[in-house]
Amino acid sequence: MNDHRRYAHAIELLRAAKLRPTRQRMALARLLFASGHRHVTAETLHTEALEAHVRVSLATVYNALHRFTATGLLREVVVDGQRSCFDTNTTDHQHFFIEEEGQLQDIPAANVQITGLPTPPPGTSIRRVDVIVRVAKVPG
């Protein structure tokens, strides 16, 4: 995707999510959504931004990722109590977590069947179920 199309796509996404297209949000959206579905941490996106000569603080990256998540542009995947990844694929699917690499990999929704869910508490409904299958590399 060329720069003009990435710019137009970023504006379209932000406006559809009713987010003001600030310079920093535009730059981060272009980095996030220009090359298909991916998983990023705030730190990796911050590094990518700096390498692309986008002047942005890590706090601003965190804020943008959380705003993008709140408006449905991203899905936050909590890997453990101290680490979150942000997924540009917001459709129903699950994840492998490759422990040695600290990387998420999508599992297509059709490949996981979840049965026997409990009845949710009164006045609530199940919104989604997140499954993370932790895997380790096999030696040799």
N, C-alpha and C positions, 0 to 999 in steps of 0.2 A: 504494500500500500504506500503510495507516495505521500509526501509531507502535507500537501493540500487536502488529500482525502482523509488522512489521519486527523488533521485539524477539524475538518467538517464533521467527521464521525464523532470526535470528542465533544464538540459543541452540541450535536444532536443528542448524544447520550446524557449529557449534563442537563440540558433543557428538558428532556423527557422525564428526568428524575426530579425536576423542579429545583435544581441546584444552580446557583449563580456561577457562570463560567469564568471564574477568576483565572489569572495567568497561571498560578500554581496548580489549580485543579485541572486546567486544560493540559498542562504539561504532564501531570501524573496520569490523567486519563489516556493521553496518547501513548505513554509508555505501557500502561496496563492492557489496553484493548487493541493494540495495533497488530498483534501477531497470534490471534487465536486464544483458546483457553489456556490459563496458566495459574499457578499457585505462587504467591509471593508473601514474604514477611515485610514488615515495615522497614526493616534494616536493608533487605535486598533491594527494595524499591528505592530507598534513599540513596544507596550506592549507584543504582542505575541512573537516577536523576542527576547526581553529581557528575557521573561519567558523560552524561548528555549535556553538561553545562547548564543544568537547571539549578538555580540557587534556591534551595529550599531546606528548611530545618527538619530534623527527624520528628520533632513534635508536630510540625505541619503535615508531614506524611502520615503520621498516626491519625491526626484529626481528619484528614481527607479520606483515609481508608475507612474510618468509622462512619463518616457521613455517607460515603458510597455504599457501605453495608446497610445503613439505616434506610436508604432510599431504594434498596433492591438491586443496585448495580453489581454488588459483590456479595459473597457469602463468606462469613467468618467460620473457620474450622479451628476449634480449640484442640490442639494436639496434646498438650498437657497443661498443668496449672500455670506454667510460665511462658508458654509459646502459643501464638496464634498464627495461622496462615490465612491469607485471603484468596478466595477462589473466584475467578471471573466466570466460571460455569455455575450458574445459579439454578440449573435444573436439578431434579431429584437424582442423586447418585451418592455413592459411598466412596471411601478412600482406603488405599493401602498407605501405610506410613513406613517408609524404608528407614529403619532406625540409624544405620551407619551414616547415611547421607543426610538425614533430617529432611527428607523430601516426601511430599505427598504425590500420589498417583491416583487418578480417577478409576473407579470401578463402575462400569455401566449399571444403571438401575436394574436392568433385566437380569443381572448376574447375582443379585442378592435378594433373598426372600425373607421377609420378616413376618413372623406369625406369633400369635399369642400375646399381643400387646395388652397391657392392663387397661382397665377402664379408667379414664382420666378423672380427676377430682370433679365434683359438681361445679358447674359453671365454667368449665374449661373444655378445650378440645385439643387433640394432638395436632400440632402444626407440621412437624416433620420429625424424622428419626435420623440421627447421625450415627454412623458406624465407622469406626476406624480400625482396620485390621493391621496390626503391627507385624511387620515382617523383618527378618534379618537375613543377610547374605549367607549363603551356604558355602563353607570353606571348600576350596579346591575346585 
